[in-house]
Amino acid sequence: TALREALHPNTDLLIDAHWAYAPHDILKVAYAFEALNLMWLEDPIPAENVAALKEVKNATRTPICTGENLYTRHGFRELVETQATDIISPDLAKAGGLSEGRRIADLADIYYIPISPHNICGPIGTVAMCHMCAASPNFQVLEFHHLDNELWNSLTVERDLIVNGHIPLPQAPGLGVALDEEVARGAAREDLGFFDAESS
């Protein structure tokens, strides 16, 4: 497989299907991916149909990851208790925050299911998730979208939060990072009037 051969042997490969398949179609894809030794296949089908997701999970050796559109531990309960996925990926910014994230992680840990949070936050939200992940014994990996984005890297007073693909936990009080208000003001865009009552 050219894709796997093009990567460094220690590079983990993950593929996101973005809920685009029916169960019988995604299984054809998942079987083909087995040779790639993926870290996971994400969101092969919508997570709301737990029984169908469990069938997909049990039919392939490719680990299944899902959960970014589920909310609170109650939204994860059936998925976790039926062990319908190999890995959960709650988006802590919308699943209930850091405290609820710990509850979700603890629920998954009872069933030996790792947690790999979905994350499209800026640097402060990302560091907040890092703290929660560091406190969770079943933490696997945290997604982030830095990609050498100059604004992302300059939004906090502390620069270069990501070091060789890792985020060392800040040791200062609170989250350990502070918003650079001057940079944030400079990056702010003019109000487009979406919430202006007179614009309707």
TIPAPA-741263 format. One record per residue (C-alpha): x, y, z; residue number from 1. Coordinates in Angstrom, 1 decimal. Layout:
BEGIN
<r east="X" north="Y" up="Z" pos="NUM"/>
...
//
This chain:
BEGIN
<r east="0.0" north="0.0" up="0.0" pos="1"/>
<r east="1.6" north="3.2" up="-1.2" pos="2"/>
<r east="0.1" north="5.4" up="1.5" pos="3"/>
<r east="1.5" north="3.3" up="4.4" pos="4"/>
<r east="4.9" north="2.9" up="2.6" pos="5"/>
<r east="5.2" north="6.7" up="2.1" pos="6"/>
<r east="4.9" north="7.3" up="5.9" pos="7"/>
<r east="7.5" north="6.8" up="8.5" pos="8"/>
<r east="7.1" north="3.4" up="10.2" pos="9"/>
<r east="6.3" north="5.1" up="13.5" pos="10"/>
<r east="3.6" north="7.3" up="12.1" pos="11"/>
<r east="0.1" north="6.5" up="13.2" pos="12"/>
<r east="-2.5" north="6.7" up="10.4" pos="13"/>
<r east="-6.1" north="7.6" up="11.2" pos="14"/>
<r east="-9.0" north="8.0" up="8.7" pos="15"/>
<r east="-12.2" north="9.9" up="9.3" pos="16"/>
<r east="-15.2" north="8.7" up="7.2" pos="17"/>
<r east="-17.4" north="11.6" up="8.5" pos="18"/>
<r east="-20.6" north="9.4" up="8.8" pos="19"/>
<r east="-20.7" north="9.1" up="5.0" pos="20"/>
<r east="-21.5" north="5.4" up="4.7" pos="21"/>
<r east="-24.2" north="2.8" up="5.3" pos="22"/>
<r east="-23.0" north="-0.2" up="7.4" pos="23"/>
<r east="-22.6" north="-2.6" up="4.4" pos="24"/>
<r east="-20.6" north="0.0" up="2.4" pos="25"/>
<r east="-18.3" north="1.0" up="5.2" pos="26"/>
<r east="-17.4" north="-2.6" up="5.9" pos="27"/>
<r east="-16.0" north="-2.9" up="2.4" pos="28"/>
<r east="-13.9" north="0.1" up="3.1" pos="29"/>
<r east="-12.9" north="-1.1" up="6.6" pos="30"/>
<r east="-11.8" north="-4.5" up="5.2" pos="31"/>
<r east="-9.6" north="-2.8" up="2.7" pos="32"/>
<r east="-8.1" north="-0.6" up="5.4" pos="33"/>
<r east="-7.1" north="-3.5" up="7.6" pos="34"/>
<r east="-3.8" north="-3.8" up="5.7" pos="35"/>
<r east="-3.0" north="-0.2" up="6.6" pos="36"/>
<r east="-3.0" north="-1.1" up="10.4" pos="37"/>
<r east="-4.9" north="2.1" up="11.2" pos="38"/>
<r east="-4.9" north="3.6" up="14.6" pos="39"/>
<r east="-8.6" north="4.0" up="14.0" pos="40"/>
<r east="-11.4" north="4.5" up="11.4" pos="41"/>
<r east="-13.4" north="7.5" up="12.7" pos="42"/>
<r east="-17.2" north="7.9" up="12.4" pos="43"/>
<r east="-17.9" north="5.2" up="9.9" pos="44"/>
<r east="-21.6" north="5.6" up="10.4" pos="45"/>
<r east="-23.7" north="7.9" up="12.6" pos="46"/>
<r east="-23.1" north="7.0" up="16.3" pos="47"/>
<r east="-26.8" north="7.3" up="17.1" pos="48"/>
<r east="-27.5" north="3.8" up="15.7" pos="49"/>
<r east="-25.6" north="2.0" up="18.4" pos="50"/>
<r east="-26.6" north="-1.5" up="17.2" pos="51"/>
<r east="-25.5" north="-0.9" up="13.7" pos="52"/>
<r east="-22.2" north="0.7" up="14.9" pos="53"/>
<r east="-21.5" north="-2.4" up="17.1" pos="54"/>
<r east="-22.0" north="-4.7" up="14.0" pos="55"/>
<r east="-19.5" north="-2.6" up="12.1" pos="56"/>
<r east="-17.1" north="-2.7" up="15.0" pos="57"/>
<r east="-17.4" north="-6.4" up="15.5" pos="58"/>
<r east="-16.9" north="-7.1" up="11.8" pos="59"/>
<r east="-13.5" north="-5.5" up="11.3" pos="60"/>
<r east="-10.1" north="-5.6" up="12.9" pos="61"/>
<r east="-9.8" north="-1.9" up="12.2" pos="62"/>
<r east="-10.5" north="0.0" up="15.5" pos="63"/>
<r east="-13.6" north="2.2" up="15.4" pos="64"/>
<r east="-13.7" north="5.7" up="17.0" pos="65"/>
<r east="-16.8" north="7.8" up="17.4" pos="66"/>
<r east="-18.6" north="10.3" up="19.7" pos="67"/>
<r east="-17.8" north="13.9" up="18.7" pos="68"/>
<r east="-21.5" north="14.6" up="18.3" pos="69"/>
<r east="-22.7" north="13.0" up="21.5" pos="70"/>
<r east="-23.5" north="15.1" up="24.6" pos="71"/>
<r east="-22.8" north="14.4" up="28.3" pos="72"/>
<r east="-22.2" north="11.0" up="29.9" pos="73"/>
<r east="-25.8" north="10.1" up="29.3" pos="74"/>
<r east="-25.3" north="10.5" up="25.5" pos="75"/>
<r east="-22.3" north="8.1" up="25.7" pos="76"/>
<r east="-23.9" north="5.6" up="28.1" pos="77"/>
<r east="-25.4" north="3.2" up="25.6" pos="78"/>
<r east="-22.4" north="3.4" up="23.2" pos="79"/>
<r east="-20.0" north="2.6" up="26.1" pos="80"/>
<r east="-22.1" north="0.0" up="28.0" pos="81"/>
<r east="-22.7" north="-2.0" up="24.8" pos="82"/>
<r east="-19.1" north="-1.6" up="23.8" pos="83"/>
<r east="-20.2" north="-0.6" up="20.3" pos="84"/>
<r east="-16.9" north="1.3" up="19.7" pos="85"/>
<r east="-13.2" north="0.7" up="20.4" pos="86"/>
<r east="-12.4" north="4.4" up="21.2" pos="87"/>
<r east="-14.6" north="7.4" up="22.1" pos="88"/>
<r east="-13.9" north="10.9" up="20.9" pos="89"/>
<r east="-16.1" north="13.4" up="22.9" pos="90"/>
<r east="-15.8" north="17.0" up="21.9" pos="91"/>
<r east="-15.4" north="18.4" up="25.4" pos="92"/>
<r east="-16.4" north="21.9" up="24.3" pos="93"/>
<r east="-19.9" north="20.7" up="23.5" pos="94"/>
<r east="-20.2" north="17.5" up="25.5" pos="95"/>
<r east="-20.3" north="19.3" up="28.8" pos="96"/>
<r east="-16.9" north="20.8" up="29.6" pos="97"/>
<r east="-14.0" north="19.5" up="31.6" pos="98"/>
<r east="-15.9" north="18.1" up="34.6" pos="99"/>
<r east="-18.4" north="16.2" up="32.3" pos="100"/>
<r east="-15.5" north="15.2" up="30.2" pos="101"/>
<r east="-13.9" north="13.4" up="33.2" pos="102"/>
<r east="-17.3" north="11.7" up="33.9" pos="103"/>
<r east="-17.4" north="10.5" up="30.3" pos="104"/>
<r east="-13.8" north="9.3" up="30.5" pos="105"/>
<r east="-14.5" north="7.5" up="33.8" pos="106"/>
<r east="-17.5" north="5.8" up="32.3" pos="107"/>
<r east="-15.4" north="4.6" up="29.3" pos="108"/>
<r east="-12.6" north="3.5" up="31.6" pos="109"/>
<r east="-14.9" north="1.0" up="33.4" pos="110"/>
<r east="-15.2" north="-0.8" up="30.0" pos="111"/>
<r east="-11.5" north="-0.4" up="29.1" pos="112"/>
<r east="-12.4" north="2.0" up="26.3" pos="113"/>
<r east="-9.8" north="4.7" up="25.5" pos="114"/>
<r east="-10.7" north="8.3" up="25.2" pos="115"/>
<r east="-9.3" north="10.5" up="22.3" pos="116"/>
<r east="-11.1" north="13.8" up="22.4" pos="117"/>
<r east="-12.2" north="15.6" up="19.3" pos="118"/>
<r east="-10.9" north="19.1" up="19.4" pos="119"/>
<r east="-11.1" north="22.1" up="17.0" pos="120"/>
<r east="-10.4" north="24.7" up="19.8" pos="121"/>
<r east="-7.9" north="27.4" up="19.9" pos="122"/>
<r east="-4.9" north="27.2" up="22.1" pos="123"/>
<r east="-6.7" north="27.9" up="25.4" pos="124"/>
<r east="-9.4" north="25.3" up="24.8" pos="125"/>
<r east="-6.7" north="22.8" up="23.7" pos="126"/>
<r east="-4.7" north="23.3" up="26.8" pos="127"/>
<r east="-7.8" north="23.0" up="28.9" pos="128"/>
<r east="-8.4" north="19.6" up="27.3" pos="129"/>
<r east="-4.8" north="18.6" up="27.9" pos="130"/>
<r east="-5.3" north="19.0" up="31.6" pos="131"/>
<r east="-8.5" north="16.8" up="31.5" pos="132"/>
<r east="-6.7" north="14.2" up="29.4" pos="133"/>
<r east="-3.7" north="14.2" up="31.8" pos="134"/>
<r east="-6.1" north="13.3" up="34.6" pos="135"/>
<r east="-7.7" north="10.4" up="32.7" pos="136"/>
<r east="-6.0" north="7.0" up="32.9" pos="137"/>
<r east="-7.6" north="5.9" up="29.6" pos="138"/>
<r east="-6.5" north="8.9" up="27.6" pos="139"/>
<r east="-5.0" north="7.9" up="24.2" pos="140"/>
<r east="-4.4" north="10.9" up="22.0" pos="141"/>
<r east="-5.8" north="14.5" up="21.6" pos="142"/>
<r east="-6.6" north="15.9" up="18.2" pos="143"/>
<r east="-5.6" north="19.5" up="17.5" pos="144"/>
<r east="-5.5" north="21.6" up="14.4" pos="145"/>
<r east="-2.4" north="23.8" up="14.8" pos="146"/>
<r east="-0.7" north="23.0" up="11.4" pos="147"/>
<r east="1.8" north="25.9" up="11.7" pos="148"/>
<r east="-1.0" north="28.5" up="12.0" pos="149"/>
<r east="0.7" north="31.7" up="13.1" pos="150"/>
<r east="-2.4" north="33.2" up="14.7" pos="151"/>
<r east="-3.1" north="30.0" up="16.7" pos="152"/>
<r east="0.4" north="30.0" up="18.0" pos="153"/>
<r east="0.3" north="33.7" up="18.9" pos="154"/>
<r east="-3.1" north="33.9" up="20.7" pos="155"/>
<r east="-1.6" north="33.1" up="24.1" pos="156"/>
<r east="1.0" north="35.1" up="26.0" pos="157"/>
<r east="3.0" north="31.8" up="26.2" pos="158"/>
<r east="4.3" north="30.9" up="22.7" pos="159"/>
<r east="5.1" north="27.6" up="21.1" pos="160"/>
<r east="2.7" north="25.5" up="23.2" pos="161"/>
<r east="3.3" north="22.6" up="20.8" pos="162"/>
<r east="6.8" north="21.0" up="21.0" pos="163"/>
<r east="7.6" north="18.2" up="18.5" pos="164"/>
<r east="3.9" north="17.3" up="18.2" pos="165"/>
<r east="3.4" north="17.3" up="22.0" pos="166"/>
<r east="1.9" north="19.8" up="24.4" pos="167"/>
<r east="3.7" north="19.9" up="27.7" pos="168"/>
<r east="1.3" north="20.7" up="30.5" pos="169"/>
<r east="1.7" north="24.3" up="31.7" pos="170"/>
<r east="2.6" north="24.5" up="35.4" pos="171"/>
<r east="1.3" north="28.0" up="36.1" pos="172"/>
<r east="-2.0" north="28.5" up="38.1" pos="173"/>
<r east="-5.3" north="27.8" up="36.4" pos="174"/>
<r east="-4.9" north="26.5" up="32.9" pos="175"/>
<r east="-1.4" north="27.9" up="32.8" pos="176"/>
<r east="-1.9" north="30.0" up="29.7" pos="177"/>
<r east="-3.3" north="33.5" up="29.2" pos="178"/>
<r east="-5.0" north="35.1" up="26.2" pos="179"/>
<r east="-2.8" north="37.7" up="24.4" pos="180"/>
<r east="-5.5" north="40.3" up="24.3" pos="181"/>
<r east="-3.7" north="42.6" up="21.8" pos="182"/>
<r east="-3.3" north="39.8" up="19.3" pos="183"/>
<r east="-6.9" north="38.7" up="19.8" pos="184"/>
<r east="-8.1" north="42.3" up="19.2" pos="185"/>
<r east="-5.9" north="42.6" up="16.1" pos="186"/>
<r east="-7.4" north="39.3" up="14.7" pos="187"/>
<r east="-11.0" north="40.2" up="15.5" pos="188"/>
<r east="-13.2" north="40.7" up="12.4" pos="189"/>
<r east="-15.8" north="43.4" up="11.9" pos="190"/>
<r east="-19.3" north="42.4" up="13.0" pos="191"/>
<r east="-21.2" north="41.1" up="10.0" pos="192"/>
<r east="-24.6" north="42.0" up="11.5" pos="193"/>
<r east="-26.0" north="38.5" up="11.8" pos="194"/>
<r east="-27.3" north="39.2" up="15.3" pos="195"/>
<r east="-28.4" north="42.8" up="14.6" pos="196"/>
<r east="-32.2" north="43.1" up="15.1" pos="197"/>
<r east="-32.4" north="45.9" up="12.6" pos="198"/>
<r east="-30.7" north="43.9" up="9.8" pos="199"/>
<r east="-33.7" north="41.6" up="9.3" pos="200"/>
//
